[in-house]
Amino acid sequence: MKFDFLGGIMQTKRPFTGHGWVLLILFVALLLDGVLSLVLGQWIMTARFSGIPELTLITLLMIVIFLPDEPYIVLYAVGFGLLFDMVYTGIIGINALIWPLIVYIAMQLRQFIPKSPLFVGALVVISVTIFCIADDLMNEFIGFGTTNFATLVSVHMGPSLLVNLVGFAIVYLPLSRLLINLKRS
């Protein structure tokens, strides 16, 4: 314990030790991304409506907001982005590049974002929008696909925002409580 100059006891801040729990939460989110895509794919991924669930990205963003003491979150974003690319997309590097950039930006803005569902939801909307645009640009850059902006917005970005807002509404309360309890322990 440390003492301040007035003779009182100053509390020292304990370092965050729940890194294993954070990895487990991210792994479960990664698995749920795949399960949701498989189970709900016939309804959320059609030729006219392509809503891609980004539960792992939402989980990364919530960890940034609710666990500010997690120093390895950008590295986790790289690792889980790479794992997501290898398992689900087949194009290695896109999520491994975009997710850490979004997480880093969220880390820089974290002090201005209240921990309420409205503001965290706004962060999710902005992040999923950035992700959709960056994903499309990267796919065009490597020659994997070309779309015009109207198609990107109407077929991919709009449905993805809808799917991810519904997903966020479902996971916000349990995940925020879990992360708050993890921060306390």
MIDOSE-1310 file (N, C-alpha, C; in nm, 2 decimals, decimal comma, always signed):
residues 185
mkfd	+0,08/-0,12/+0,00/+0,00/+0,00/+0,00/+0,09/+0,12/+0,00; +0,04/+0,23/-0,06/+0,11/+0,35/-0,06/+0,03/+0,45/+0,02; +0,11/+0,55/+0,08/+0,05/+0,65/+0,16/+0,06/+0,78/+0,09; -0,04/+0,87/+0,09/-0,03/+1,00/+0,03/+0,03/+1,09/+0,14
flgg	+0,06/+1,22/+0,10/+0,13/+1,31/+0,18/+0,04/+1,36/+0,30; -0,09/+1,33/+0,30/-0,17/+1,37/+0,41/-0,19/+1,26/+0,51; -0,12/+1,15/+0,49/-0,13/+1,04/+0,58/-0,23/+0,93/+0,56; -0,31/+0,95/+0,45/-0,42/+0,86/+0,42/-0,36/+0,74/+0,33
imqt	-0,44/+0,64/+0,33/-0,40/+0,52/+0,24/-0,45/+0,54/+0,10; -0,36/+0,53/+0,01/-0,40/+0,54/-0,13/-0,41/+0,41/-0,19; -0,52/+0,38/-0,26/-0,54/+0,25/-0,33/-0,46/+0,25/-0,45; -0,39/+0,14/-0,47/-0,31/+0,12/-0,59/-0,40/+0,04/-0,69
krpf	-0,38/+0,06/-0,81/-0,47/+0,00/-0,91/-0,40/-0,14/-0,95; -0,49/-0,24/-0,93/-0,44/-0,38/-0,97/-0,44/-0,39/-1,12; -0,34/-0,46/-1,17/-0,33/-0,49/-1,31/-0,44/-0,58/-1,35; -0,49/-0,57/-1,47/-0,60/-0,66/-1,53/-0,54/-0,80/-1,55
tghg	-0,60/-0,90/-1,50/-0,55/-1,04/-1,51/-0,65/-1,13/-1,58; -0,75/-1,08/-1,64/-0,86/-1,17/-1,70/-0,83/-1,19/-1,85; -0,71/-1,19/-1,90/-0,68/-1,21/-2,04/-0,73/-1,34/-2,09; -0,73/-1,45/-2,02/-0,78/-1,58/-2,06/-0,93/-1,57/-2,08
wvll	-1,00/-1,50/-1,99/-1,14/-1,49/-2,01/-1,18/-1,41/-2,14; -1,10/-1,31/-2,16/-1,12/-1,23/-2,28/-1,10/-1,31/-2,41; -1,00/-1,40/-2,41/-0,97/-1,49/-2,52/-1,09/-1,58/-2,54; -1,14/-1,64/-2,43/-1,25/-1,73/-2,43/-1,38/-1,66/-2,49
ilfv	-1,40/-1,54/-2,44/-1,52/-1,47/-2,49/-1,51/-1,44/-2,64; -1,39/-1,40/-2,69/-1,37/-1,38/-2,83/-1,38/-1,51/-2,91; -1,33/-1,62/-2,86/-1,34/-1,75/-2,93/-1,49/-1,79/-2,94; -1,57/-1,77/-2,83/-1,71/-1,80/-2,84/-1,78/-1,71/-2,94
alll	-1,75/-1,59/-2,94/-1,81/-1,50/-3,04/-1,77/-1,54/-3,18; -1,65/-1,58/-3,20/-1,60/-1,63/-3,34/-1,68/-1,75/-3,38; -1,70/-1,84/-3,29/-1,78/-1,96/-3,32/-1,93/-1,93/-3,34; -1,98/-1,83/-3,27/-2,12/-1,79/-3,29/-2,14/-1,72/-3,42
dgvl	-2,04/-1,65/-3,47/-2,04/-1,59/-3,60/-2,06/-1,69/-3,71; -1,99/-1,80/-3,70/-2,00/-1,91/-3,80/-2,14/-1,98/-3,78; -2,18/-2,01/-3,66/-2,31/-2,08/-3,64/-2,42/-1,99/-3,69; -2,42/-1,86/-3,66/-2,53/-1,77/-3,71/-2,53/-1,76/-3,86
slvl	-2,41/-1,76/-3,92/-2,41/-1,75/-4,07/-2,46/-1,88/-4,13; -2,43/-1,99/-4,07/-2,48/-2,12/-4,12/-2,63/-2,14/-4,09; -2,68/-2,11/-3,97/-2,82/-2,14/-3,94/-2,91/-2,04/-4,00; -2,87/-1,91/-4,00/-2,96/-1,80/-4,05/-2,92/-1,77/-4,20
gqwi	-2,83/-1,83/-4,26/-2,78/-1,80/-4,39/-2,89/-1,80/-4,50; -2,99/-1,89/-4,49/-3,09/-1,89/-4,59/-3,18/-1,77/-4,58; -3,19/-1,70/-4,47/-3,27/-1,58/-4,46/-3,19/-1,45/-4,47; -3,07/-1,45/-4,42/-2,99/-1,33/-4,42/-2,89/-1,31/-4,53
mtar	-2,87/-1,42/-4,60/-2,77/-1,41/-4,71/-2,84/-1,46/-4,84; -2,89/-1,37/-4,92/-2,95/-1,41/-5,05/-2,89/-1,32/-5,15; -2,94/-1,33/-5,28/-2,88/-1,25/-5,38/-2,92/-1,11/-5,37; -3,03/-1,08/-5,31/-3,08/-0,94/-5,29/-3,05/-0,88/-5,15
fsgi	-3,01/-0,96/-5,06/-3,00/-0,92/-4,92/-2,88/-1,00/-4,86; -2,77/-0,93/-4,83/-2,66/-1,00/-4,78/-2,61/-0,94/-4,65; -2,68/-0,98/-4,54/-2,65/-0,94/-4,41/-2,55/-1,03/-4,34; -2,43/-0,98/-4,32/-2,32/-1,07/-4,26/-2,31/-1,03/-4,11
pelt	-2,33/-1,13/-4,03/-2,31/-1,11/-3,88/-2,17/-1,08/-3,85; -2,14/-0,98/-3,77/-2,01/-0,95/-3,73/-2,00/-0,95/-3,58; -2,04/-1,06/-3,52/-2,05/-1,07/-3,37/-1,91/-1,05/-3,31; -1,81/-1,10/-3,37/-1,67/-1,09/-3,32/-1,62/-0,95/-3,32
litl	-1,65/-0,87/-3,42/-1,62/-0,73/-3,42/-1,70/-0,66/-3,31; -1,82/-0,69/-3,30/-1,90/-0,62/-3,19/-1,84/-0,66/-3,05; -1,80/-0,78/-3,04/-1,74/-0,82/-2,91/-1,61/-0,75/-2,89; -1,53/-0,74/-2,99/-1,40/-0,66/-2,98/-1,43/-0,52/-2,93
lmiv	-1,53/-0,45/-3,00/-1,56/-0,32/-2,96/-1,61/-0,30/-2,82; -1,69/-0,40/-2,78/-1,74/-0,39/-2,64/-1,63/-0,42/-2,54; -1,53/-0,50/-2,57/-1,42/-0,52/-2,48/-1,34/-0,39/-2,48; -1,32/-0,32/-2,59/-1,25/-0,19/-2,59/-1,32/-0,09/-2,49
iflp	-1,46/-0,09/-2,50/-1,53/+0,01/-2,41/-1,54/-0,03/-2,27; -1,57/-0,16/-2,24/-1,59/-0,20/-2,10/-1,47/-0,25/-2,03; -1,36/-0,29/-2,10/-1,24/-0,33/-2,04/-1,12/-0,24/-2,09; -1,11/-0,12/-2,04/-1,01/-0,03/-2,09/-0,87/-0,07/-2,05
depy	-0,86/-0,16/-1,95/-0,73/-0,21/-1,90/-0,67/-0,32/-1,98; -0,74/-0,37/-2,08/-0,70/-0,48/-2,16/-0,59/-0,43/-2,26; -0,46/-0,45/-2,24/-0,36/-0,40/-2,32/-0,34/-0,47/-2,46; -0,39/-0,59/-2,47/-0,36/-0,67/-2,58/-0,47/-0,68/-2,68
ivly	-0,57/-0,59/-2,68/-0,69/-0,61/-2,76/-0,66/-0,59/-2,91; -0,56/-0,50/-2,94/-0,53/-0,49/-3,08/-0,46/-0,62/-3,14; -0,38/-0,68/-3,05/-0,32/-0,81/-3,09/-0,42/-0,92/-3,10; -0,52/-0,92/-3,01/-0,63/-1,01/-3,02/-0,71/-0,99/-3,15
avgf	-0,73/-0,86/-3,19/-0,80/-0,83/-3,31/-0,73/-0,89/-3,43; -0,60/-0,87/-3,43/-0,52/-0,93/-3,54/-0,53/-1,08/-3,55; -0,51/-1,14/-3,43/-0,52/-1,29/-3,43/-0,65/-1,35/-3,46; -0,76/-1,29/-3,41/-0,89/-1,34/-3,44/-0,94/-1,30/-3,58
gllf	-0,89/-1,19/-3,63/-0,91/-1,16/-3,77/-0,85/-1,25/-3,86; -0,73/-1,29/-3,83/-0,66/-1,39/-3,91/-0,73/-1,53/-3,90; -0,77/-1,57/-3,78/-0,84/-1,69/-3,76/-0,97/-1,69/-3,84; -1,04/-1,58/-3,83/-1,17/-1,56/-3,90/-1,15/-1,58/-4,05
dmvy	-1,04/-1,51/-4,10/-1,01/-1,52/-4,24/-0,98/-1,66/-4,29; -0,91/-1,73/-4,21/-0,87/-1,87/-4,24/-0,99/-1,96/-4,24; -1,07/-1,95/-4,14/-1,18/-2,04/-4,12/-1,30/-2,01/-4,21; -1,34/-1,88/-4,22/-1,47/-1,85/-4,28/-1,46/-1,78/-4,42
tgii	-1,36/-1,70/-4,44/-1,36/-1,63/-4,57/-1,27/-1,69/-4,68; -1,16/-1,74/-4,64/-1,07/-1,80/-4,74/-0,98/-1,70/-4,80; -1,00/-1,57/-4,77/-0,91/-1,46/-4,82/-0,83/-1,41/-4,70; -0,71/-1,46/-4,68/-0,64/-1,43/-4,56/-0,59/-1,29/-4,56
gina	-0,62/-1,21/-4,45/-0,56/-1,08/-4,43/-0,66/-0,97/-4,43; -0,78/-0,99/-4,48/-0,88/-0,87/-4,49/-0,92/-0,84/-4,35; -0,98/-0,93/-4,27/-1,03/-0,91/-4,14/-0,91/-0,88/-4,04; -0,80/-0,95/-4,07/-0,68/-0,93/-3,99/-0,62/-0,79/-4,00
liwp	-0,66/-0,72/-4,10/-0,61/-0,59/-4,12/-0,72/-0,48/-4,08; -0,84/-0,51/-4,11/-0,95/-0,41/-4,08/-0,99/-0,41/-3,94; -1,00/-0,53/-3,88/-1,05/-0,53/-3,73/-0,95/-0,46/-3,64; -0,82/-0,48/-3,65/-0,73/-0,40/-3,56/-0,74/-0,25/-3,58
livy	-0,75/-0,21/-3,71/-0,77/-0,07/-3,74/-0,89/-0,01/-3,67; -1,00/-0,08/-3,68/-1,13/-0,03/-3,62/-1,11/-0,03/-3,47; -1,05/-0,14/-3,41/-1,03/-0,15/-3,27/-0,94/-0,03/-3,22; -0,83/+0,00/-3,30/-0,74/+0,11/-3,26/-0,82/+0,24/-3,26
iamq	-0,90/+0,26/-3,36/-0,97/+0,39/-3,37/-1,07/+0,40/-3,25; -1,13/+0,28/-3,22/-1,23/+0,28/-3,10/-1,15/+0,31/-2,97; -1,03/+0,26/-2,96/-0,95/+0,28/-2,84/-0,92/+0,43/-2,83; -0,89/+0,50/-2,94/-0,86/+0,64/-2,93/-0,98/+0,72/-2,90
lrqf	-1,10/+0,67/-2,93/-1,23/+0,75/-2,91/-1,29/+0,70/-2,78; -1,24/+0,60/-2,71/-1,30/+0,54/-2,59/-1,34/+0,64/-2,48; -1,25/+0,74/-2,46/-1,28/+0,83/-2,35/-1,40/+0,92/-2,38; -1,44/+0,93/-2,50/-1,55/+1,02/-2,54/-1,68/+0,94/-2,55
ipks	-1,68/+0,81/-2,53/-1,80/+0,73/-2,55/-1,85/+0,68/-2,42; -1,97/+0,72/-2,38/-2,03/+0,67/-2,26/-2,07/+0,52/-2,27; -2,07/+0,45/-2,16/-2,10/+0,31/-2,17/-2,25/+0,28/-2,17; -2,32/+0,35/-2,24/-2,47/+0,33/-2,25/-2,50/+0,26/-2,38
plfv	-2,61/+0,18/-2,39/-2,64/+0,11/-2,51/-2,65/+0,20/-2,63; -2,70/+0,32/-2,62/-2,72/+0,41/-2,73/-2,58/+0,45/-2,79; -2,49/+0,48/-2,71/-2,36/+0,53/-2,76/-2,27/+0,41/-2,81; -2,28/+0,30/-2,74/-2,20/+0,18/-2,79/-2,27/+0,13/-2,91
galv	-2,40/+0,14/-2,92/-2,47/+0,10/-3,05/-2,43/+0,19/-3,16; -2,41/+0,32/-3,14/-2,37/+0,41/-3,24/-2,23/+0,38/-3,29; -2,14/+0,34/-3,19/-2,01/+0,29/-3,23/-2,01/+0,17/-3,31; -2,10/+0,08/-3,28/-2,12/-0,05/-3,36/-2,16/-0,01/-3,50
visv	-2,26/+0,08/-3,52/-2,31/+0,12/-3,65/-2,20/+0,18/-3,73; -2,12/+0,27/-3,67/-2,01/+0,34/-3,74/-1,91/+0,24/-3,78; -1,87/+0,15/-3,69/-1,77/+0,05/-3,71/-1,81/-0,05/-3,82; -1,93/-0,10/-3,82/-1,98/-0,19/-3,92/-1,98/-0,12/-4,06
tifc	-2,02/+0,00/-4,06/-2,02/+0,08/-4,18/-1,88/+0,09/-4,24; -1,78/+0,13/-4,15/-1,64/+0,13/-4,19/-1,59/+0,00/-4,24; -1,63/-0,11/-4,17/-1,59/-0,24/-4,20/-1,64/-0,28/-4,34; -1,77/-0,25/-4,37/-1,83/-0,29/-4,50/-1,76/-0,22/-4,61
iadd	-1,74/-0,09/-4,59/-1,67/-0,01/-4,70/-1,52/-0,06/-4,72; -1,45/-0,08/-4,61/-1,31/-0,12/-4,62/-1,30/-0,26/-4,68; -1,40/-0,35/-4,64/-1,40/-0,49/-4,69/-1,42/-0,48/-4,84; -1,52/-0,40/-4,89/-1,54/-0,39/-5,03/-1,42/-0,33/-5,11
lmne	-1,36/-0,23/-5,05/-1,24/-0,17/-5,11/-1,13/-0,27/-5,12; -1,11/-0,35/-5,02/-1,00/-0,45/-5,02/-1,03/-0,56/-5,12; -1,15/-0,60/-5,13/-1,19/-0,70/-5,23/-1,17/-0,65/-5,37; -1,21/-0,53/-5,39/-1,18/-0,47/-5,52/-1,03/-0,45/-5,55
figf	-0,96/-0,42/-5,45/-0,81/-0,40/-5,47/-0,74/-0,53/-5,51; -0,79/-0,64/-5,45/-0,72/-0,77/-5,48/-0,79/-0,84/-5,60; -0,89/-0,77/-5,66/-0,96/-0,83/-5,78/-1,06/-0,94/-5,75; -1,11/-0,94/-5,63/-1,20/-1,05/-5,59/-1,34/-1,01/-5,63
gttn	-1,38/-0,89/-5,64/-1,51/-0,85/-5,68/-1,52/-0,70/-5,70; -1,62/-0,66/-5,78/-1,64/-0,52/-5,80/-1,79/-0,49/-5,78; -1,82/-0,39/-5,71/-1,96/-0,34/-5,69/-1,96/-0,19/-5,70; -2,07/-0,14/-5,74/-2,09/+0,01/-5,74/-2,14/+0,04/-5,60
fatl	-2,13/+0,17/-5,57/-2,17/+0,22/-5,43/-2,31/+0,19/-5,40; -2,40/+0,21/-5,49/-2,55/+0,18/-5,47/-2,57/+0,04/-5,43; -2,51/-0,06/-5,50/-2,52/-0,20/-5,47/-2,46/-0,23/-5,34; -2,35/-0,17/-5,31/-2,28/-0,19/-5,18/-2,37/-0,15/-5,06
vsvh	-2,44/-0,04/-5,08/-2,52/+0,01/-4,97/-2,65/-0,07/-4,96; -2,71/-0,10/-5,07/-2,85/-0,16/-5,07/-2,84/-0,31/-5,04; -2,74/-0,38/-5,10/-2,74/-0,52/-5,09/-2,65/-0,57/-4,97; -2,54/-0,50/-4,94/-2,45/-0,55/-4,84/-2,45/-0,46/-4,71
mgps	-2,43/-0,33/-4,72/-2,41/-0,25/-4,60/-2,54/-0,24/-4,52; -2,65/-0,20/-4,58/-2,78/-0,19/-4,52/-2,82/-0,32/-4,44; -2,83/-0,43/-4,51/-2,86/-0,55/-4,44/-2,77/-0,59/-4,33; -2,64/-0,57/-4,36/-2,54/-0,60/-4,25/-2,56/-0,52/-4,13
llvn	-2,59/-0,39/-4,15/-2,62/-0,30/-4,03/-2,74/-0,35/-3,96; -2,85/-0,39/-4,03/-2,97/-0,44/-3,97/-2,94/-0,57/-3,89; -2,87/-0,66/-3,95/-2,84/-0,79/-3,88/-2,75/-0,77/-3,76; -2,66/-0,68/-3,77/-2,57/-0,65/-3,66/-2,63/-0,57/-3,55
lvgf	-2,72/-0,48/-3,58/-2,79/-0,41/-3,48/-2,88/-0,50/-3,40; -2,95/-0,60/-3,47/-3,03/-0,69/-3,40/-2,94/-0,78/-3,31; -2,82/-0,82/-3,36/-2,73/-0,90/-3,28/-2,68/-0,82/-3,16; -2,65/-0,69/-3,18/-2,60/-0,61/-3,08/-2,71/-0,59/-2,97
aivy	-2,83/-0,58/-3,01/-2,94/-0,56/-2,91/-2,96/-0,69/-2,83; -2,93/-0,80/-2,89/-2,94/-0,93/-2,81/-2,82/-0,95/-2,72; -2,70/-0,92/-2,76/-2,58/-0,95/-2,68/-2,54/-0,84/-2,59; -2,59/-0,72/-2,60/-2,54/-0,60/-2,53/-2,55/-0,63/-2,38
lpls	-2,67/-0,66/-2,33/-2,69/-0,67/-2,18/-2,60/-0,78/-2,12; -2,61/-0,91/-2,17/-2,53/-1,01/-2,11/-2,38/-0,99/-2,12; -2,34/-0,94/-2,24/-2,19/-0,92/-2,26/-2,14/-0,81/-2,18; -2,22/-0,70/-2,17/-2,17/-0,58/-2,09/-2,16/-0,62/-1,94
rlli	-2,26/-0,70/-1,89/-2,26/-0,74/-1,75/-2,14/-0,84/-1,73; -2,11/-0,93/-1,82/-2,00/-1,02/-1,81/-1,87/-0,94/-1,81; -1,85/-0,84/-1,90/-1,73/-0,76/-1,90/-1,71/-0,68/-1,78; -1,82/-0,62/-1,73/-1,81/-0,54/-1,61/-1,77/-0,62/-1,49
nlkr	-1,83/-0,74/-1,48/-1,79/-0,84/-1,37/-1,65/-0,88/-1,38; -1,60/-0,90/-1,51/-1,47/-0,94/-1,53/-1,37/-0,83/-1,49; -1,41/-0,71/-1,52/-1,33/-0,59/-1,48/-1,31/-0,58/-1,33; -1,42/-0,61/-1,26/-1,42/-0,60/-1,11/-1,33/-0,71/-1,04
s	-1,33/-0,82/-1,10/-1,25/-0,93/-1,04/-1,10/-0,92/-1,06
